[in-house]
Amino acid sequence: MTTTNAREPRVHPVPILSLRPTQMTVGMREVKEKRRRWREHGKKKQADLLGKHMIPVVYGPDARYYVIDHHHLGRALHDEGVKEVLVTVVGDLGMVEREAFWGVMDNKRWVYPYDAKGERRSFRDLPKSVADLKDDPFRSLAGELRRMGGFAKDTTPFSEFLWADFLRRQVSRKAVEANFDKALEKAMVAARSKNAIYLPGWCGPAEDD
C-alpha cells in the first residue's frame, strides 16, 4: 500500500470483523442504544448511514486496519448483522517495523490498552475484533454523563475513558449495575466538584461553594 493522505476513504467495503480494535472495552449500554437507533431506520437509510459514518483507521505493517474511533458504532453494527463497513485511513504505518508498531501507536495516542478495571494491560491483550470488546459500565456512565451536560465534549483522545476512570473511584460498579439512574446522579455531583477539575471538558460549579 502506498502512503495515504489523511482521511482517505476506502471505496470498497472492508469486513467488519477484520478491523482490529485499539481499546479493550466499550460501554455496552451505549452499544445497545446505537443498535436501537439503527433498527429504527429502513434499509435505504441504513445504507446512507453506512456511507456517511466511515470508521477511522490506521493502516498497520501487517496489512490490517486498526480502528482508532467509533468502536461503539463498530460493535453495534456487528451485533446488528452488518458484515462490511467503509473506513477512512487517517494514518499509514505500513512502513513501521512490526515490533515498533504499538509503541508508535501509543506515542500518537491512537491506542488505549486499559481493561474494565481501568488497569493498563499488554498490547497483546487487545481484542482481535470488535466482537471481543468487553463491557465497562463506567464508560457507559461517562457517556451518559456527557450527554446530560456533566462535562463538555473534548478533543482529548479517550477523554470519556478518563472520566470513566474518575467515576470508577466515586461510584461502585455494583451501584452502577443495580441502579444506573441513581449512579448517574452521584456521577453528576462528582463531576461538578473541584476533584474533577483536571479532567478534559470539566464544566465546574456554576458558583463557588
Secondary structure, DSSP 8 states (H G I E B T S, - for coil): -----TTEE-SS-EEGGG-B-SBSEE-HHHHHHHHHHHHTS-HHHHHHHHHHS-EEEEE-TTS-EEE-S-HHHHHHHHHTT--EE-EEEEEE-TTS-GGGHHHHHHHTT--B-B-TTS-B--GGGS-SSGGG-EE-HHHHHHHHHHHTTSB----STTHHHHHHHHHHTTS-HHHHHH-HHHHHHHHHHHHHSGGGTTSTTB---SS--
